[in-house]
Amino acid sequence: MSDSNATLPPQVNGAAPQGPLLLNVQYTKDLSFEVPGAPEIFATLREQPRIDLALDVQARPLQQGGNVFEVALQIRADAQAPAPNGGTQTAFIAELVYCGIFTVNVEPNLLEPILLVECPRLLFPFARNILADVTRDGGFPPVMLTPIDFVALWQSRRGQGAEGQAQVANA
């Protein structure tokens, strides 16, 4: 056992997982919530802000040649509202990076879809809940993300050849 694995859960440190996919741990890696126009935004906000969402999935191996991966679900929500003097103003910006450490025991040709479709599918309900809670606690209506079709997201990004997005990072 190497020193770099000393802090990982026992499942990662050598216990044989059962099945092709094991979620060892999940966690919030980064969370940011900003209300740049506070407190004035709360006095001038008359309607539900328009929310622009960006979503990305990243996966990287935790050890060279191993079967343990960190999968990161990155969500950014930018809320824009009409400004009192015309135009728009930023109501809030929320950014969340929600991760899971997965042990994956599948054939190499199945690794990418498992990491970029199945793993984020398992993480999504928890990330959705965190985003809803943080926006509600920030004084706005909760942002309730609709379910994401991770298969379509993965297929569209593969078709575009998007470098660095929805790709398995090389170690």
KETIFI-389174 format. One record per residue: residue number from 1; residue in one letter; x, y, z of N, C-alpha, C, O in turn. Coordinates in pm, 1 decimal, always signed. Layout:
// residues N
R  resi  resn        nx        ny        nz       cax       cay       caz        cx        cy        cz        ox        oy        oz
R   NUM     A         X         Y         Z         X         Y         Z         X         Y         Z         X         Y         Z
...
END
This chain:
// residues 171
R  resi  resn        nx        ny        nz       cax       cay       caz        cx        cy        cz        ox        oy        oz
R     1     M     +84.6    -118.0      +0.0      +0.0      +0.0      +0.0     +88.2    +123.0      +0.0    +180.4    +133.1     +80.9
R     2     S     +61.1    +217.3     -90.2    +142.5    +337.3     -99.0     +92.2    +442.4      -1.3     -21.8    +436.4     +44.7
R     3     D    +177.6    +538.3     +29.7    +141.1    +644.6    +122.7     +27.8    +729.6     +69.2     -51.0    +782.1    +147.8
R     4     S     +16.6    +745.4     -63.9     -87.9    +829.6    -121.0    -227.5    +771.3     -98.3    -326.3    +844.3    -107.1
R     5     N    -237.4    +642.8     -69.5    -367.7    +580.8     -45.3    -401.0    +569.6    +103.0    -507.3    +518.1    +137.7
R     6     A    -314.7    +615.5    +189.5    -332.2    +595.1    +332.6    -459.4    +659.4    +385.7    -515.1    +610.1    +483.8
R     7     T    -508.0    +768.3    +324.4    -625.1    +836.7    +376.3    -754.4    +795.1    +307.4    -861.5    +843.1    +344.7
R     8     L    -747.3    +708.1    +208.8    -867.5    +665.8    +138.3    -942.1    +561.1    +219.8    -881.9    +493.4    +303.2
R     9     P   -1072.7    +546.8    +196.6   -1150.8    +448.3    +269.7   -1096.7    +307.0    +247.5   -1028.3    +281.6    +148.3
R    10     P   -1127.2    +214.9    +339.8   -1075.6     +78.5    +328.7   -1108.2     +11.4    +196.0   -1028.4     -68.6    +147.3
R    11     Q   -1224.2     +42.0    +135.6   -1259.4     -19.7      +9.0   -1156.7     +12.4     -97.7   -1130.9     -69.8    -185.6
R    12     V   -1097.4    +131.5     -91.3   -1001.5    +175.6    -191.2    -864.5    +115.0    -163.0    -787.1     +91.3    -255.7
R    13     N    -834.0     +89.8     -36.4    -700.9     +46.6      +3.1    -673.6    -100.2     -20.1    -568.3    -148.4     +21.7
R    14     G    -761.3    -173.4     -83.8    -726.8    -310.3    -117.2    -836.7    -412.0     -93.8    -824.1    -525.0    -141.0
R    15     A    -943.2    -378.3     -24.0   -1052.2    -472.9      -7.4   -1116.5    -494.8    -143.8   -1140.2    -398.8    -217.2
R    16     A   -1144.3    -617.6    -177.7   -1201.0    -648.3    -308.6   -1346.7    -603.9    -314.0   -1428.5    -652.8    -236.0
R    17     P   -1381.1    -511.6    -405.1   -1520.2    -469.4    -417.0   -1602.9    -577.8    -484.8   -1550.9    -661.3    -558.8
R    18     Q   -1730.4    -574.2    -458.3   -1821.4    -667.0    -524.4   -1892.7    -591.1    -634.5   -1941.5    -480.2    -612.6
R    19     G   -1898.8    -649.7    -751.3   -1967.4    -586.2    -862.5   -1873.8    -498.6    -942.5   -1759.5    -475.0    -903.5
R    20     P   -1924.5    -450.0   -1056.7   -1839.2    -371.5   -1147.2   -1817.7    -226.3   -1103.9   -1722.9    -162.5   -1149.6
R    21     L   -1904.5    -172.3   -1016.0   -1896.8     -31.5    -979.3   -1924.4     -16.8    -830.5   -2026.3     -63.9    -779.9
R    22     L   -1832.3     +49.2    -761.2   -1847.5     +71.1    -617.6   -1821.2    +218.4    -589.1   -1715.6    +271.3    -623.8
R    23     L   -1918.2    +284.3    -525.4   -1900.9    +422.5    -482.0   -1840.4    +418.4    -342.3   -1907.8    +381.4    -246.2
R    24     N   -1712.8    +456.6    -330.8   -1641.6    +450.1    -203.8   -1676.4    +566.0    -112.0   -1700.0    +547.2      +7.3
R    25     V   -1679.3    +685.8    -168.5   -1709.4    +805.6     -90.9   -1757.0    +913.7    -187.8   -1717.1    +915.5    -304.3
R    26     Q   -1841.8   +1003.0    -139.3   -1884.2   +1118.4    -217.9   -1870.6   +1241.2    -130.2   -1884.5   +1234.1      -8.1
R    27     Y   -1842.3   +1357.0    -195.9   -1812.8   +1476.2    -116.9   -1826.0   +1602.1    -202.1   -1820.2   +1597.5    -325.0
R    28     T   -1844.0   +1714.0    -133.2   -1842.1   +1844.5    -196.9   -1697.1   +1890.0    -201.9   -1634.7   +1912.6     -98.2
R    29     K   -1644.1   +1903.3    -322.2   -1504.6   +1945.7    -339.1   -1494.3   +2098.0    -339.7   -1397.9   +2154.5    -288.0
R    30     D   -1594.7   +2164.3    -399.0   -1593.5   +2309.9    -405.0   -1737.8   +2357.7    -411.5   -1820.1   +2301.4    -483.6
R    31     L   -1767.3   +2462.6    -334.9   -1900.2   +2521.8    -334.7   -1884.2   +2671.8    -317.7   -1818.8   +2718.8    -224.5
R    32     S   -1945.0   +2746.1    -409.1   -1938.2   +2891.2    -404.0   -2076.8   +2947.6    -432.7   -2144.8   +2902.9    -525.1
R    33     F   -2118.0   +3045.2    -353.7   -2245.3   +3112.5    -376.7   -2222.1   +3261.1    -354.8   -2178.8   +3303.0    -247.5
R    34     E   -2251.1   +3340.6    -457.6   -2229.0   +3484.5    -451.0   -2357.1   +3558.9    -486.6   -2430.4   +3518.9    -577.0
R    35     V   -2382.8   +3666.4    -415.2   -2491.4   +3758.5    -447.6   -2425.9   +3896.1    -460.5   -2423.4   +3973.9    -365.1
R    36     P   -2372.2   +3925.4    -581.3   -2292.8   +4047.6    -597.3   -2371.4   +4176.5    -574.3   -2312.5   +4278.1    -537.4
R    37     G   -2502.1   +4174.6    -595.3   -2581.8   +4296.1    -579.4   -2655.4   +4305.5    -447.5   -2746.2   +4387.4    -433.8
R    38     A   -2618.5   +4223.6    -349.8   -2687.0   +4228.1    -220.2   -2647.4   +4355.4    -146.8   -2533.7   +4400.6    -160.5
R    39     P   -2734.6   +4412.3     -71.9   -2872.5   +4373.0     -43.8   -2973.6   +4431.4    -141.4   -3091.5   +4396.3    -135.7
R    40     E   -2929.7   +4520.7    -231.7   -3023.3   +4589.0    -321.0   -3103.3   +4493.4    -408.7   -3219.9   +4519.6    -438.1
R    41     I   -3042.5   +4383.8    -450.3   -3111.7   +4289.5    -539.2   -3241.7   +4239.1    -476.9   -3339.2   +4214.6    -548.0
R    42     F   -3243.3   +4223.6    -344.9   -3363.2   +4171.7    -279.4   -3476.2   +4274.2    -279.6   -3593.3   +4236.4    -277.8
R    43     A   -3443.3   +4402.9    -281.8   -3545.0   +4507.9    -286.4   -3598.4   +4528.8    -427.6   -3712.7   +4571.1    -444.8
R    44     T   -3517.0   +4499.5    -528.9   -3558.0   +4527.2    -666.3   -3605.3   +4403.7    -741.8   -3662.1   +4416.5    -850.3
R    45     L   -3583.7   +4286.4    -688.2   -3622.0   +4162.8    -757.1   -3774.2   +4148.5    -756.5   -3836.0   +4134.7    -650.9
R    46     R   -3833.7   +4152.0    -876.3   -3979.8   +4146.4    -887.9   -4028.7   +4016.0    -950.4   -4147.2   +3983.7    -941.8
R    47     E   -3939.2   +3941.9   -1012.4   -3979.5   +3817.6   -1077.7   -3868.1   +3715.0   -1063.6   -3755.6   +3746.9   -1025.3
R    48     Q   -3902.3   +3592.4   -1095.3   -3805.2   +3483.6   -1089.9   -3688.7   +3515.5   -1183.7   -3711.6   +3546.5   -1300.6
R    49     P   -3565.0   +3508.7   -1135.4   -3452.6   +3535.4   -1225.5   -3438.3   +3428.0   -1333.1   -3479.3   +3313.6   -1314.0
R    50     R   -3379.5   +3466.5   -1446.3   -3347.8   +3370.1   -1551.4   -3218.0   +3301.4   -1512.0   -3119.9   +3368.2   -1479.4
R    51     I   -3216.6   +3170.3   -1514.6   -3099.7   +3095.4   -1468.4   -3036.2   +3022.9   -1586.0   -3100.8   +2942.9   -1653.7
R    52     D   -2908.7   +3052.1   -1609.2   -2829.2   +2983.7   -1710.6   -2745.3   +2878.9   -1639.1   -2675.7   +2909.2   -1542.2
R    53     L   -2752.3   +2755.7   -1687.5   -2680.2   +2645.3   -1624.7   -2570.0   +2594.0   -1715.8   -2585.9   +2588.3   -1837.8
R    54     A   -2459.5   +2557.2   -1655.8   -2350.3   +2490.6   -1726.1   -2316.0   +2366.3   -1644.5   -2307.1   +2370.6   -1521.7
R    55     L   -2297.0   +2255.9   -1715.8   -2269.2   +2129.0   -1649.1   -2152.0   +2062.1   -1718.0   -2141.8   +2063.6   -1840.7
R    56     D   -2064.0   +2003.6   -1639.1   -1949.5   +1932.2   -1693.8   -1923.3   +1811.1   -1605.7   -1953.2   +1811.6   -1486.3
R    57     V   -1867.3   +1708.0   -1666.2   -1828.2   +1586.7   -1594.7   -1681.7   +1560.4   -1627.1   -1641.6   +1560.4   -1743.5
R    58     Q   -1602.9   +1538.0   -1523.4   -1461.3   +1505.5   -1538.3   -1433.5   +1377.3   -1461.2   -1496.2   +1350.8   -1358.7
R    59     A   -1340.5   +1299.0   -1510.3   -1297.8   +1178.2   -1439.7   -1147.1   +1167.0   -1451.1   -1088.1   +1196.5   -1555.1
R    60     R   -1086.1   +1123.7   -1341.6    -941.3   +1104.6   -1344.2    -904.6    +987.2   -1254.6    -965.8    +966.2   -1149.9
R    61     P    -803.9    +910.5   -1296.9    -759.8    +798.4   -1213.0    -684.9    +851.9   -1091.5    -616.1    +953.6   -1099.7
R    62     L    -698.9    +783.1    -979.6    -628.0    +824.6    -859.5    -490.6    +761.3    -847.9    -406.9    +807.1    -770.1
R    63     Q    -467.4    +657.0    -924.6    -335.0    +594.7    -927.7    -311.8    +539.5   -1067.1    -404.4    +490.5   -1131.7
R    64     Q    -189.2    +547.6   -1112.7    -156.5    +502.8   -1247.9    -187.8    +354.1   -1262.9    -143.7    +271.2   -1183.2
R    65     G    -264.6    +322.6   -1366.4    -295.9    +182.9   -1396.0    -394.3    +118.7   -1300.8    -417.4      -1.9   -1308.8
R    66     G    -452.9    +195.9   -1211.0    -546.2    +139.5   -1114.1    -689.6    +145.8   -1161.1    -718.2    +191.3   -1271.9
R    67     N    -778.9    +100.0   -1076.9    -920.7     +99.2   -1110.0   -1000.6    +190.8   -1017.5   -1122.1    +174.7   -1005.3
R    68     V    -934.5    +286.6    -952.0   -1000.4    +381.0    -862.4    -994.3    +519.0    -927.5    -887.5    +565.5    -967.4
R    69     F   -1112.3    +584.3    -937.6   -1123.6    +710.9   -1009.7   -1200.5    +813.2    -926.9   -1290.3    +779.7    -849.7
R    70     E   -1161.8    +939.8    -946.0   -1241.4   +1050.3    -893.9   -1326.3   +1100.9   -1009.9   -1273.4   +1132.8   -1116.4
R    71     V   -1456.9   +1108.4    -989.8   -1548.5   +1163.0   -1089.1   -1606.4   +1291.0   -1030.8   -1659.6   +1291.0    -919.8
R    72     A   -1595.7   +1400.5   -1106.4   -1641.4   +1532.0   -1061.3   -1757.2   +1579.3   -1148.3   -1747.1   +1583.6   -1271.0
R    73     L   -1865.9   +1614.1   -1083.3   -1982.3   +1672.9   -1148.3   -1977.2   +1822.4   -1117.1   -1991.8   +1862.7   -1001.7
R    74     Q   -1956.3   +1904.5   -1220.4   -1941.4   +2048.4   -1202.4   -2065.9   +2118.5   -1254.7   -2106.7   +2098.4   -1369.1
R    75     I   -2125.8   +2201.3   -1168.9   -2247.7   +2272.7   -1205.1   -2228.2   +2420.4   -1172.8   -2180.9   +2456.1   -1064.9
R    76     R   -2265.6   +2505.4   -1268.0   -2262.8   +2650.2   -1245.8   -2399.8   +2705.2   -1283.0   -2452.6   +2676.5   -1390.5
R    77     A   -2456.5   +2784.6   -1192.9   -2585.3   +2850.0   -1216.9   -2565.5   +3000.8   -1206.9   -2526.6   +3052.3   -1102.1
R    78     D   -2592.7   +3071.4   -1317.3   -2587.5   +3217.9   -1321.1   -2730.2   +3268.1   -1332.0   -2800.2   +3236.8   -1428.2
R    79     A   -2773.4   +3345.7   -1234.0   -2910.0   +3398.3   -1234.0   -2907.9   +3546.3   -1270.2   -2838.2   +3626.0   -1207.2
R    80     Q   -2984.8   +3581.6   -1371.9   -2995.9   +3719.9   -1418.1   -3139.6   +3767.1   -1398.0   -3234.9   +3693.6   -1423.7
R    81     A   -3153.0   +3890.9   -1351.6   -3285.0   +3948.8   -1328.5   -3289.8   +4087.4   -1392.8   -3185.9   +4150.9   -1411.2
R    82     P   -3410.2   +4134.5   -1427.1   -3420.8   +4270.0   -1482.4   -3370.1   +4372.7   -1381.1   -3401.0   +4365.4   -1262.1
R    83     A   -3292.0   +4468.2   -1430.7   -3241.8   +4576.8   -1345.3   -3345.0   +4689.0   -1342.2   -3416.9   +4709.1   -1440.0
R    84     P   -3353.3   +4761.8   -1232.0   -3452.4   +4870.2   -1222.0   -3434.5   +4977.5   -1329.6   -3532.4   +5039.2   -1371.5
R    85     N   -3311.2   +5000.5   -1374.6   -3286.3   +5104.7   -1475.3   -3279.8   +5047.8   -1616.3   -3229.3   +5114.1   -1706.9
R    86     G   -3329.9   +4925.8   -1636.6   -3323.1   +4859.3   -1766.2   -3204.5   +4765.3   -1771.3   -3114.2   +4773.4   -1688.0
R    87     G   -3204.6   +4678.2   -1866.7   -3097.1   +4580.0   -1876.5   -3115.8   +4466.8   -1776.4   -3227.3   +4438.0   -1732.9
R    88     T   -3008.0   +4405.1   -1741.9   -3014.1   +4295.2   -1644.5   -2907.0   +4314.0   -1537.6   -2809.3   +4386.6   -1555.6
R    89     Q   -2929.1   +4246.4   -1427.0   -2832.1   +4244.9   -1318.7   -2816.3   +4101.1   -1270.3   -2908.6   +4020.4   -1281.4
R    90     T   -2699.7   +4070.2   -1217.0   -2675.0   +3936.4   -1165.4   -2743.7   +3921.9   -1030.5   -2716.7   +3997.5    -937.2
R    91     A   -2832.5   +3824.2   -1021.3   -2898.9   +3797.2    -894.5   -2808.3   +3711.9    -806.6   -2786.3   +3744.1    -689.8
R    92     F   -2755.1   +3602.1    -863.3   -2660.4   +3518.6    -789.3   -2579.5   +3433.6    -885.6   -2616.1   +3415.0   -1001.7
R    93     I   -2469.1   +3383.0    -834.2   -2385.0   +3287.3    -905.3   -2357.7   +3173.5    -807.6   -2307.2   +3195.4    -697.5
R    94     A   -2391.4   +3052.6    -849.0   -2365.3   +2934.5    -766.5   -2278.0   +2838.3    -845.5   -2305.6   +2808.9    -961.8
R    95     E   -2173.6   +2790.1    -781.9   -2084.5   +2692.6    -844.8   -2064.6   +2577.0    -747.9   -2039.1   +2596.3    -629.1
R    96     L   -2077.1   +2457.3    -801.8   -2063.2   +2336.5    -721.0   -1980.1   +2234.4    -795.8   -2003.8   +2208.0    -913.7
R    97     V   -1882.9   +2177.3    -727.3   -1809.2   +2062.2    -777.8   -1835.1   +1950.9    -677.2   -1785.8   +1954.7    -564.5
R    98     Y   -1912.7   +1852.3    -719.3   -1949.5   +1740.1    -633.1   -1882.3   +1615.5    -688.5   -1896.1   +1584.3    -806.8
R    99     C   -1809.5   +1544.5    -603.1   -1725.1   +1434.2    -648.1   -1759.1   +1303.3    -580.1   -1821.2   +1298.9    -474.0
R   100     G   -1716.1   +1197.6    -645.5   -1722.3   +1064.2    -588.0   -1594.7    +990.8    -622.3   -1535.9   +1011.2    -728.5
R   101     I   -1552.7    +905.1    -530.8   -1439.8    +815.1    -556.9   -1502.8    +678.8    -586.1   -1573.3    +621.9    -502.8
R   102     F   -1475.8    +628.4    -705.4   -1536.1    +503.9    -752.7   -1428.5    +399.3    -779.8   -1321.7    +430.1    -832.6
R   103     T   -1458.5    +276.2    -742.9   -1379.2    +162.4    -786.5   -1455.9     +99.3    -901.1   -1572.4     +62.5    -886.4
R   104     V   -1389.3     +86.8   -1016.2   -1454.9     +40.1   -1137.9   -1382.9     -84.6   -1187.8   -1263.1     -81.4   -1215.7
R   105     N   -1457.1    -194.2   -1198.7   -1403.1    -321.5   -1247.4   -1481.3    -363.4   -1371.3   -1570.6    -447.9   -1364.8
R   106     V   -1445.7    -301.8   -1485.3   -1512.5    -333.1   -1611.6   -1407.2    -347.3   -1720.8   -1290.7    -312.4   -1701.7
R   107     E   -1449.8    -398.7   -1834.1   -1362.3    -408.0   -1950.9   -1320.6    -267.6   -1993.0   -1398.4    -173.6   -1976.7
R   108     P   -1201.5    -251.1   -2046.1   -1153.7    -117.7   -2085.5   -1247.0     -42.7   -2180.0   -1256.8     +79.6   -2170.8
R   109     N   -1315.7    -112.0   -2270.2   -1405.2     -43.9   -2364.2   -1530.9     +10.3   -2295.7   -1601.1     +93.1   -2353.7
R   110     L   -1560.5     -34.5   -2174.0   -1677.2     +14.6   -2099.7   -1641.4    +121.4   -1997.6   -1730.3    +181.5   -1937.3
R   111     L   -1513.6    +145.6   -1977.6   -1469.7    +236.7   -1871.7   -1522.3    +378.8   -1891.1   -1576.1    +437.9   -1797.5
R   112     E   -1507.5    +433.8   -2010.7   -1550.9    +572.3   -2033.9   -1700.5    +592.0   -2009.3   -1737.1    +684.7   -1937.0
R   113     P   -1789.3    +508.4   -2066.4   -1931.2    +531.1   -2037.2   -1967.2    +508.9   -1889.4   -2057.8    +574.3   -1837.7
R   114     I   -1898.7    +419.5   -1822.8   -1926.4    +400.8   -1679.1   -1888.3    +527.3   -1602.8   -1965.7    +576.7   -1520.8
R   115     L   -1768.1    +579.8   -1630.1   -1719.5    +697.2   -1557.8   -1796.8    +824.2   -1590.7   -1817.7    +908.0   -1503.1
R   116     L   -1839.6    +839.6   -1715.9   -1899.6    +965.6   -1758.4   -2051.2    +962.6   -1771.6   -2113.6   +1064.5   -1801.1
R   117     V   -2110.4    +845.1   -1749.7   -2256.7    +834.8   -1753.7   -2308.6    +779.7   -1620.6   -2386.2    +846.1   -1552.0
R   118     E   -2266.4    +660.2   -1584.6   -2321.4    +595.6   -1464.8   -2276.9    +662.9   -1335.2   -2358.0    +682.0   -1244.6
R   119     C   -2150.2    +698.5   -1325.8   -2102.5    +762.2   -1202.5   -2170.0    +897.2   -1177.7   -2217.9    +920.1   -1066.6
R   120     P   -2176.1    +988.1   -1276.6   -2246.3   +1114.3   -1249.5   -2395.7   +1095.0   -1225.4   -2457.9   +1173.9   -1154.3
R   121     R   -2452.9    +991.4   -1283.9   -2594.5    +962.6   -1257.7   -2617.0    +931.7   -1109.9   -2719.7    +969.1   -1053.2
R   122     L   -2520.7    +863.4   -1047.6   -2530.0    +834.1    -903.9   -2508.0    +959.1    -818.9   -2568.9    +973.2    -712.8
R   123     L   -2422.2   +1049.3    -864.4   -2390.6   +1170.2    -788.3   -2496.7   +1279.7    -802.9   -2514.4   +1361.3    -712.5
R   124     F   -2566.4   +1281.7    -915.2   -2655.7   +1391.9    -949.5   -2761.6   +1424.9    -843.2   -2777.3   +1542.7    -811.2
R   125     P   -2834.1   +1329.1    -787.5   -2937.7   +1367.2    -690.1   -2881.8   +1443.8    -569.1   -2948.6   +1532.0    -515.3
R   126     F   -2761.7   +1410.6    -527.6   -2700.5   +1477.7    -413.6   -2656.4   +1618.7    -451.2   -2675.2   +1712.3    -373.5
R   127     A   -2598.1   +1634.3    -569.6   -2557.6   +1765.9    -617.7   -2680.5   +1855.4    -638.6   -2678.0   +1974.3    -607.0
R   128     R   -2785.5   +1797.1    -691.1   -2910.3   +1871.8    -713.2   -2964.6   +1925.7    -581.4   -3009.3   +2040.1    -574.1
R   129     N   -2960.5   +1843.9    -478.7   -3009.6   +1882.6    -347.2   -2924.5   +1995.0    -287.2   -2978.4   +2089.3    -229.2
R   130     I   -2793.4   +1985.4    -300.7   -2703.5   +2088.9    -247.8   -2730.3   +2221.9    -316.1   -2737.6   +2325.1    -249.3
R   131     L   -2745.1   +2221.4    -448.7   -2770.8   +2345.2    -523.0   -2905.0   +2406.9    -481.5   -2915.3   +2528.6    -465.5
R   132     A   -3006.0   +2324.2    -464.5   -3136.6   +2374.9    -421.0   -3127.0   +2435.9    -281.4   -3183.6   +2542.3    -256.1
R   133     D   -3056.4   +2369.7    -191.7   -3042.8   +2420.3     -54.7   -2965.5   +2552.0     -49.6   -3006.4   +2645.1     +19.8
R   134     V   -2854.4   +2560.2    -122.5   -2771.4   +2680.8    -115.6   -2843.7   +2800.8    -176.8   -2831.5   +2911.7    -124.9
R   135     T   -2917.7   +2781.7    -284.5   -2990.4   +2895.3    -342.6   -3106.7   +2937.3    -252.9   -3133.8   +3056.5    -238.5
R   136     R   -3174.9   +2841.4    -193.1   -3283.1   +2874.9     -99.3   -3227.3   +2945.8     +23.5   -3282.5   +3046.3     +68.2
R   137     D   -3117.6   +2893.3     +78.0   -3056.7   +2955.7    +195.6   -2998.0   +3092.2    +162.8   -2978.3   +3174.1    +252.6
R   138     G   -2969.9   +3117.9     +34.9   -2919.3   +3247.9      -8.1   -3028.0   +3351.4     -28.7   -2998.7   +3465.1     -65.7
R   139     G   -3154.0   +3314.1      -5.4   -3263.1   +3410.3     -14.4   -3340.5   +3407.8    -144.7   -3421.6   +3497.0    -169.5
R   140     F   -3317.7   +3308.7    -227.6   -3384.6   +3298.0    -357.1   -3467.4   +3170.8    -361.7   -3449.1   +3082.1    -278.3
R   141     P   -3558.5   +3160.5    -458.3   -3627.8   +3032.5    -475.9   -3524.7   +2923.8    -508.1   -3428.1   +2949.9    -579.8
R   142     P   -3544.1   +2803.3    -456.1   -3444.6   +2697.8    -481.4   -3435.7   +2662.8    -629.4   -3536.9   +2654.5    -699.1
R   143     V   -3313.4   +2642.4    -675.7   -3290.3   +2596.7    -812.1   -3309.5   +2445.5    -811.0   -3232.5   +2373.0    -748.1
R   144     M   -3411.6   +2398.7    -880.3   -3440.7   +2255.4    -888.1   -3404.7   +2207.7   -1027.7   -3480.2   +2227.6   -1122.8
R   145     L   -3289.3   +2144.9   -1039.0   -3244.2   +2094.8   -1168.7   -3333.1   +1980.8   -1214.9   -3370.6   +1893.6   -1136.5
R   146     T   -3366.0   +1982.5   -1342.3   -3438.7   +1869.3   -1399.4   -3339.4   +1755.3   -1419.9   -3219.2   +1779.6   -1430.1
R   147     P   -3387.3   +1632.6   -1426.1   -3293.9   +1521.1   -1448.9   -3211.7   +1542.0   -1575.2   -3260.5   +1594.5   -1675.2
R   148     I   -3087.2   +1500.2   -1568.5   -2992.6   +1515.7   -1679.2   -2979.9   +1382.9   -1752.9   -2967.3   +1277.6   -1690.5
R   149     D   -2983.4   +1388.2   -1884.0   -2959.3   +1269.3   -1966.1   -2808.8   +1260.0   -1990.2   -2756.9   +1315.8   -2086.8
R   150     F   -2739.6   +1189.0   -1901.4   -2594.4   +1180.2   -1910.8   -2548.6   +1101.9   -2032.6   -2437.6   +1123.7   -2081.2
R   151     V   -2631.6   +1010.7   -2083.3   -2597.1    +937.5   -2205.2   -2590.9   +1036.0   -2322.2   -2494.4   +1035.3   -2398.6
R   152     A   -2691.9   +1119.5   -2336.4   -2694.2   +1216.9   -2445.8   -2580.9   +1317.8   -2431.3   -2519.6   +1356.1   -2530.9
R   153     L   -2552.2   +1360.9   -2309.8   -2443.1   +1454.4   -2285.6   -2310.2   +1392.0   -2327.3   -2230.4   +1455.4   -2396.3
R   154     W   -2286.7   +1268.8   -2285.7   -2162.5   +1198.3   -2320.2   -2151.4   +1179.1   -2471.5   -2045.4   +1202.2   -2529.7
R   155     Q   -2261.3   +1136.7   -2535.1   -2258.5   +1113.5   -2679.4   -2235.9   +1242.7   -2757.1   -2161.4   +1243.0   -2855.2
R   156     S   -2298.3   +1351.8   -2715.4   -2280.8   +1477.7   -2787.6   -2138.2   +1529.9   -2771.3   -2080.5   +1582.3   -2866.6
R   157     R   -2082.6   +1516.7   -2655.3   -1945.2   +1562.8   -2634.3   -1845.9   +1474.3   -2706.9   -1743.5   +1523.0   -2754.9
R   158     R   -1873.9   +1345.9   -2715.7   -1786.2   +1255.7   -2792.0   -1791.0   +1292.9   -2939.2   -1688.4   +1293.3   -3007.2
R   159     G   -1911.2   +1324.4   -2988.7   -1927.6   +1362.2   -3128.5   -1857.9   +1492.9   -3161.7   -1808.7   +1511.2   -3273.0
R   160     Q   -1853.6   +1584.4   -3064.4   -1788.0   +1712.7   -3086.1   -1637.1   +1702.8   -3066.5   -1562.3   +1790.3   -3110.2
R   161     G   -1592.9   +1596.2   -3000.6   -1450.5   +1583.7   -2970.7   -1403.9   +1690.3   -2874.5   -1291.5   +1739.1   -2885.7
R   162     A   -1489.3   +1727.5   -2778.9   -1457.4   +1834.0   -2684.3   -1338.2   +1794.4   -2598.2   -1346.2   +1701.9   -2517.4
R   163     E   -1229.2   +1865.0   -2616.2   -1110.0   +1836.8   -2537.6   -1130.1   +1889.8   -2396.2   -1171.3   +2004.0   -2375.8
R   164     G   -1100.0   +1804.1   -2299.5   -1104.3   +1846.5   -2160.4   -1242.1   +1843.2   -2098.8   -1253.6   +1859.4   -1977.3
R   165     Q   -1347.5   +1823.1   -2176.2   -1480.3   +1817.2   -2120.2   -1534.4   +1677.2   -2142.6   -1523.4   +1620.5   -2251.3
R   166     A   -1592.9   +1623.5   -2037.3   -1649.7   +1489.4   -2040.2   -1549.4   +1388.7   -2095.8   -1585.0   +1299.6   -2172.8
R   167     Q   -1426.8   +1404.2   -2056.5   -1321.5   +1314.9   -2100.2   -1257.0   +1252.5   -1977.4   -1254.4   +1313.6   -1870.5
R   168     V   -1206.0   +1133.4   -1992.0   -1129.7   +1071.5   -1885.2    -988.8   +1126.3   -1894.2    -922.8   +1114.3   -1997.4
R   169     A    -943.1   +1186.6   -1785.7    -808.9   +1245.4   -1785.4    -704.1   +1135.7   -1784.5    -723.4   +1030.1   -1724.3
R   170     N    -594.8   +1161.5   -1850.6    -483.7   +1066.8   -1850.7    -394.4   +1094.3   -1731.3    -365.3   +1209.2   -1698.2
R   171     A    -351.5    +986.5   -1667.4    -263.2   +1003.8   -1551.6    -118.9    +997.2   -1595.1     -28.8   +1009.6   -1512.2
END
